[in-house]
């Protein structure tokens, strides 16, 4: 493999990355409210992060990226998806996760991401209200 491939086999070659960039640009075009795949450079570090977290996606993704055929329209992407549904599913999961993990996307939707919170001072009123709803349900949750 060429390009930025590493021993852990979770990164893509330059050719795979270029094909991924073309697919991502079609699938996540962006607009005035949300950044698109090209603006986020999803085909780089964001995808690498997802593939390091979930390396089971790399093989089907690579298979999809290797399919012959143009990727200049959504109709062409759909034709490829029909040929390799599992690879297309891997592509969708990887791109969606890369997109929503990106700080610019999180800022656009007003989501700061998961944050560590100090609970040593106890639960807030909002936390207690949520917990009360769970405890009111039948089953093991009521023992919390």
Phi and psi in degrees as a GROMACS rama.xvg file:
@    title "Ramachandran Plot"
@    xaxis  label "Phi"
@    yaxis  label "Psi"
@TYPE xy
-110.027  179.351  UNK-2
80.6341  -137.598  UNK-3
-94.2663  20.011  UNK-4
-61.8624  145.138  UNK-5
-126.326  169.365  UNK-6
-59.8744  -28.7394  UNK-7
-76.4698  -3.12573  UNK-8
60.492  30.0628  UNK-9
-110.48  -4.11293  UNK-10
-105.673  160.956  UNK-11
-99.5297  154.255  UNK-12
-72.4502  167.361  UNK-13
-61.0678  -39.0571  UNK-14
-66.5953  -42.7061  UNK-15
-63.7242  -40.9185  UNK-16
-64.8742  -39.0001  UNK-17
-65.9546  -42.1552  UNK-18
-65.5851  -42.3767  UNK-19
-60.655  -41.7078  UNK-20
-60.2311  -41.6007  UNK-21
-65.3773  -44.787  UNK-22
-62.7843  -47.1235  UNK-23
-62.0145  -39.147  UNK-24
-63.0119  -35.3275  UNK-25
-73.9169  -40.6812  UNK-26
-79.6031  -29.3267  UNK-27
-131.485  76.5264  UNK-28
-72.8507  -27.2819  UNK-29
78.7963  166.75  UNK-30
-158.182  -163.555  UNK-31
-68.3272  -17.5983  UNK-32
-100.523  -32.1773  UNK-33
-126.295  135.999  UNK-34
-70.9518  147.096  UNK-35
-92.4901  174.279  UNK-36
-59.5046  -39.9607  UNK-37
-65.4262  -44.6301  UNK-38
-63.4144  -32.9647  UNK-39
-86.3022  -9.18741  UNK-40
50.4584  48.9845  UNK-41
-58.4804  -29.9524  UNK-42
-69.396  -4.7352  UNK-43
-103.081  -122.927  UNK-44
-55.4301  -41.6355  UNK-45
-58.5965  -43.7193  UNK-46
-67.9679  -40.0302  UNK-47
-57.043  -42.1297  UNK-48
-60.9016  -46.9357  UNK-49
-61.9374  -44.0281  UNK-50
-68.9763  -28.5907  UNK-51
-71.2821  -35.9928  UNK-52
-71.1861  -40.427  UNK-53
-131.517  78.204  UNK-54
-67.224  -9.9025  UNK-55
-66.3103  -16.1056  UNK-56
-82.9155  -16.0203  UNK-57
-66.2341  -43.6659  UNK-58
-65.0675  -51.0449  UNK-59
-64.8609  -33.5065  UNK-60
-63.6187  -46.9333  UNK-61
-61.2782  -39.4087  UNK-62
-60.6723  -42.8648  UNK-63
-66.1913  -43.0257  UNK-64
-64.7273  -25.3126  UNK-65
-83.6214  -10.4032  UNK-66
-61.2637  134.136  UNK-67
-72.7202  149.837  UNK-68
134.255  151.091  UNK-69
-70.6387  154.978  UNK-70
-134.298  60.9582  UNK-71
-111.73  1.7786  UNK-72
-150.658  159.603  UNK-73
-64.4446  -30.1664  UNK-74
-62.9994  -38.2451  UNK-75
-70.2382  -36.4894  UNK-76
-63.546  -42.9206  UNK-77
-61.8759  -39.3579  UNK-78
-62.8922  -40.8943  UNK-79
-65.7821  -40.2174  UNK-80
-61.3649  -36.4691  UNK-81
-65.5926  -32.226  UNK-82
-77.6916  -29.5916  UNK-83
-143.56  77.2745  UNK-84
-60.8894  -37.0899  UNK-85
-67.8094  -40.625  UNK-86
-65.2891  -39.6292  UNK-87
-65.6537  -38.2441  UNK-88
-62.312  -42.6728  UNK-89
-61.8986  -42.6837  UNK-90
-58.3934  -46.6943  UNK-91
-61.9142  -44.0626  UNK-92
-65.1632  -44.8232  UNK-93
-63.987  -47.2752  UNK-94
-66.1813  -42.2238  UNK-95
-61.9603  -45.346  UNK-96
-66.063  -42.9985  UNK-97
-60.8615  -40.9775  UNK-98
-65.9227  -50.0031  UNK-99
-78.0917  -13.4348  UNK-100
-84.5237  -15.9451  UNK-101
-71.3022  133.43  UNK-102
-58.2638  -33.8087  UNK-103
-68.4531  -37.3975  UNK-104
-67.9971  -45.0892  UNK-105
-59.4734  -39.8802  UNK-106
-65.2099  -39.0714  UNK-107
-65.5627  -31.4988  UNK-108
-100.332  2.2562  UNK-109
74.1293  29.0824  UNK-110
-116.393  115.181  UNK-111
-75.1209  -7.89755  UNK-112
93.7202  175.698  UNK-113
-68.5316  136.564  UNK-114
-127.873  139.807  UNK-115
-73.1066  137.487  UNK-116
-127.389  138.991  UNK-117
-79.4416  114.01  UNK-118
-100.529  8.26088  UNK-119
-65.3775  -23.8055  UNK-120
-85.3391  1.25247  UNK-121
100.695  178.107  UNK-122
-86.2575  146.132  UNK-123
-76.3505  169.111  UNK-124
-60.0961  -38.3327  UNK-125
-65.3098  -41.4627  UNK-126
-62.1648  -44.4019  UNK-127
-63.5234  -36.7522  UNK-128
-65.5398  -42.6839  UNK-129
-64.4271  -43.4588  UNK-130
-63.4312  -38.1487  UNK-131
-60.913  -39.026  UNK-132
-63.5277  -41.6881  UNK-133
-67.6338  -43.2423  UNK-134
-65.9296  -25.0883  UNK-135
-75.6333  -14.7034  UNK-136
-75.4348  149.613  UNK-137
-70.3091  149.199  UNK-138
113.289  -169.556  UNK-139
-62.6319  -25.1172  UNK-140
-62.2106  -26.6209  UNK-141
-67.4182  -15.0519  UNK-142
-88.1084  3.64689  UNK-143
